[in-house]
Amino acid sequence: MKKRICIFCEKWESGGIESFITNVLTHMDLSEIQIDIVVAQLDKSVFVAQLSQVGIKFIELSGKQRKIRENRKLFKQLLRTNHYDVVYLNVFQALSMQYLRIAYTCHVEKRIVHSHNTALRKSKTRFLKLGIHFLARHLYSGYATEYLACSKAAAEFMFPRHTPYRFIPNGINIDRFHFSLEQRKALREQLHVSDDCLLIGNVGRLCYQKNQIFLLKVMTKLLQEQKNIKLLLVGDGEAEYELRQQVKNLKIEDDVIFYGTTKKVEYMYAAMDILAFPSLFEGLGIVAIEAQVNGLPVLCSEHVPPETRITDLAVRVPVELGAKAWSDAIKQYAGHKKLTQKQKDCCKQFDIELVSKQMQDILCM
């Protein structure tokens, strides 16, 4: 009989958690396991079709994250009906760990929680939410049988002090992200970006956390000194309207490209000259790993965990130093590099084959 595994996320879209889960599952041996991805809210995602093709089923609870009571009721009913052997929670805030308690009361033997975050986004109720978060992590974390985290900071944010946890690198297909001159030429031609144009990139959800609004300030500084520069924003999200309005106000519409989401992000890295990553908080920041494998310099904020810096291509510049410091750093570090053997060896710890094997052992043993 196949082992039945429930992978739970509060919300499923096209973000970093979804990318991690998809990468892991599509490289696992699924012949002896049956996996359902259970979510409170299922949004449009580039990953759904890919996972459905390998036999993974998506189950949506109420359809809204905020319907907490209904989601808990539906989750309990689901566990009692499907008799899962494992519940594997992927969380970005501690209140989600209440589902561990439900799994415990439904006699699910193995209950795994995986932290992917280090802070909560800015909002009018952020102080209240943080209070709930710290209370919830003490109330519910004890119902887990195993703890995973994508960085030390993510573990410290999600679990009580001294909780033993396993570091799980956010695995990627190393071969997929190797630099390709053909990919570079193809995308820059598609974007109408000349060979001598400095293309600054950012990959991620358009939102407060990723701090793309700061990059618009950096662009205005750079454009004061030279004109052949463009900013490529890859992703979508709730801040898109605000960003587009700011671009219009700054009169830099011709210099900023809103690309949207893509299944070929490796083309994006190949086309860029530097990845600018000014996040206000990150669990890890897998796009920075992917970019380094591509030989792309990465300019990180002080809030990106040190585990992200796997080569000397990643440089940390605090956001608080301002747009001028970032514009100077971009000019200093931009330009694709050929990886040394030492850099290639450092990247191997994130090889998806190794990470998937590690996750399969955790889920199935």
N, C-alpha and C positions, 0 to 999 in steps of 0.2 A: 504494500500500500504506500502511495506517495505521501511524503511529509507535507503538511498543509501550513503555509506561511502567510500571515497577514502583515503587509507593509502599510503603515499608517502615516499620512501627512494631513495636516489641517487643510491645506489648500494645494492644488496641483495646477501649475502653469508652466512657464518655460524658463525657470530660474536655475540657480546653482544646485539646489537639493535635487531637483528633478533630473538635472543633467548627471549628477553623481549616481543616482539610483539607476538611471537608464544605462549608463556605461557599465556599471557592475553587473546588472541582470543580463545584458546582451552578451556578456563574456562568461557567464556562468553555465555550468552543465545543469540544465533544467529537467533532465529526463526523469529524475527521481523525486522532484518536488513540484508542488502546485502553489503558485503565487497569486494572491489577490492584492491589488493596490486599493486601499480603502481611504477615501478622502471625505472631509466634510463638504468641500466645495471643489468642483471640477471645472476649471476654466479652459479656454483655448490653449493648446500646448503643441509644440512641435514633436513631443516625445510619445504621445498617445498611440499613434499609428504604428510606430516602430516597436513598441512593447506589445501591442495587440497582435502583431504578426508572429511573435514568438510564444503566443499562448497565454499571455498575462492578462488577467481580467481586471477592469476598473469598476469599483463599486462606490457610488456617491451616496452619502448619507442624506442630510436635509437639503443640500445645495447651497447652504449659507454657513460661514464660519460662526456668525454671531448667534445662531440658534443652538446654543450650548446644550440646553436641557434635551432638546429633540435629538441632537447628534449623539449624546450619551446613551439615550434610550435605544436608538437605532443600532449603535455600536454593540451594546449588550445583546440585543436580539440577534445580531449577525454572529457574534461569537458563540452563542448558544446553539445556533443553527448549523454553523460550518465546522465547529470543533477544531479550531486551529491548534497546531502544535507549538507555534511560535507567533508572538506578536512583536513586531519590530517597528518602534516609533522613531520617526525622524522629526526633530523639533527645533524651533527657533525661539521659543519662549516656554517657561516652565509649566504654565497652566495646562499645556497639552499633555503633560504627564499624568493628568487625571485618568487618562485612558489606560494607563498601567494598572491603576487600582481596579478598573472594570475588568481588565484581563485577569487580574488576580482573583477577583470574586467569581469569575467564570472558569477558574481552575486551568488557565493556560499555563503550562509548565515553564515555558521559556519566555521571558519578557525583557526585551532589549530596548534601550533608549540611546539615541545618537544625537549629540548636540552639534548643531551647525551654525551657531550664532554667538556673538559676544556682546550685544547690546540691543536695545529697542529703539525703533525709529522715533523721531521727534513728533510730538502731537500735544494737544492741549491737555490730554489726560495721561501723559507719559509718566508723571510722578506716581499717579495712582496705579498704573499698569506695572511699574517697577515694584511697588509694594506688593501687589498680587503675585508677581513673578517670584519674589524672594520668599513669600509665604508658601507658594505652591511647590517650590523646589524642596522645601523641608517636609511638606505634607505628603508628597507623592513620589519623590525620587526613591524612597525605600522599597517601593513595590517592584523595582527593576531587579532582574537577576544578573544583568550585565550592562556596563556603561561604555559607550564609545564617544569619541570626540575628534573633530577635524583639526584641533589645535589645543594647546594648553589653555589659551584664553577662553576658548569655547567651553572647555571642561569647567573652568573656574566660574564662568558665568552661569552655567546650567545646573551644576551639582554642588551639594554642600562641601565644605572644605575637607580635604583628605579623602574624598571619595576615590577609590581605585578605578582607573579607566584605561582603555586601550586607545592609542592614537591610530586612527585610520586615515591614511593619505587619500585625498580625493583623486582616485586613479583616472588616467587618461590613456588613450591609444597613442603611444609615443610615436609610432611610425606615421600616423595620420598627420601629426603636427610638425613634421620635419619641413623645413623651408623648401618651397618650390618656386623657381623663377617663372615658370609657366603660369602658376596661380597668381603670382604678383602682377605679371603683365596683363592677364585676362581681367582681373578685377579693376586694376587702375584704368584700363581701357574702358570698361563698363561705366566707371565713375567719372570718366573724362578728366582724370588726374594725370598730369604730365610727369615724365620721369624725374624732372628736377623739382617737383613740388614736394614740400615737407608735409606728409600725411600723418597727423596725430590721431590715434584711435582710442576709443573706449568701448568695451564690451560689457554689457550688463543691463539689468533692469533700469529704466529711466525713473528714478525715485530719489527721495531725500538721502537714503543710505549711501547710494553710489556717488552722490555729490557732483553730478555733471554740470550743475549751475556754476560751480567753481571753474570748470574748464572754459566756460564762456568768458570769464574774466581773464583767464590766461590767454585766450585767443586775442582779446583786444590788445593785450600787452605785446604779443608777438607781431600782430598786424601793424603796430606802430613802427616796427623796425624793418619788416619785410613783408611783401604782399603774396608771395607764392606759397601759401600755407592753407591747409584745409583740416577741418576736424570731422572725423567720421564717428558717428554715434550708432552703435549696433545694439538694438534692443528696443523694447517698448515698455510702457508703464504709465503710472498715474501722473508723473511729472512732465509728460511730453508736451501738453498744452502750454504749461508755464515756460518750458524751455523754448518752444517755438516763438512764444510772445517775446521772450527776452532776446532771442536772436534777431527778431524784427526790430525791437527797440534799439539794439546796438548797431543795426544796419550791417549785419554780417551774414545775411541770407545766402549769399553766393559762396561763403566760406565754411558753412556747416552743412554736413550731409546727414540726414536722418534716414538710416538704412532700414530700420525695422529688424525683425528677427530673421535668423537664417539657420539652415542645417549645415552650411558649409563655412563655419567660422574660421577654419584653417586658411581659407582664401583671404579673410579679413586680416589675419595676422601677417600673412605674406605681403599684402599690399601696404601695410602700415610701415612707418619709420620708427615709431615709438608707441607704446601703450601707456596712456596716462590713467592712473588708477587712484583717484583722490578720495576713496571711500571714508566715511565717517565711522564705520565699524564693519568688520568682516569676520565670519567664522574662520575662513582660510583665504579664499580668493582664488578659485581654480583657474580663472582666466589668466592670472599672472603666471601660473605654472605652464599653461598651454603656450603662452607667448614666449617664455624663456626657451622652451623646447624648440620653438620656431626660430630661435636666434634673435628675437626681438627685445630690445631694451625695454624695461618696465620701470616707470616712475611711480612709486607707491607713497601713500600717505603714512603717517606715523601710526595709524590705526589698523594697518594691515599686519596680521601676525607674522612673527619672524620665520615661522615654518614655510612661508611663501617664498622666501629668498633662498632658492636652491642653487643659484649661480650668481656670479658677480654682475650679471646683466640687470638684476633688480636693485634699484637704488631707492633709498628712503629719503623723502624730503617732507618735513612737516607742513601741513596745509596752513597752519598758523603763521608761517613765514610769508605767506601771501602769493599773489599771482606773479609778481616779478621774479621771485625765487624759482618758481616753477617754470616760467618762460625761459629763464637762464639755463636751468637744468635740462630742459627739452633740447635747447640748441646744443648743449654740451654732449648729451648722450645719444641723440637720435641717430639712427642708421643701423641696418641689419648687420649682425655679426655671424661669423662662422664659428660654430661651437668647437671648443677644444675637447679632447678625449676626457679630460677631468670633468668638464661641464656635462658631457653626455652621461658619464657614470653617475653624477649627482642626480640627474633626471630620472634614472632607472627606478628609484624608489617609488615613483608615481606611476609606474607601468601598470596599466589596467589588468593585465594578466595576473600579476602578483597580488594586486588589491582584491580582485574578484575571487581568487583562490582563498585569500584570507577571510573574506566575507562569507564564502560558501562554508568554510570550516566553522565559523561563528554561528551561522544560521542552522546548520544541519547536524552538528555534532551533539 
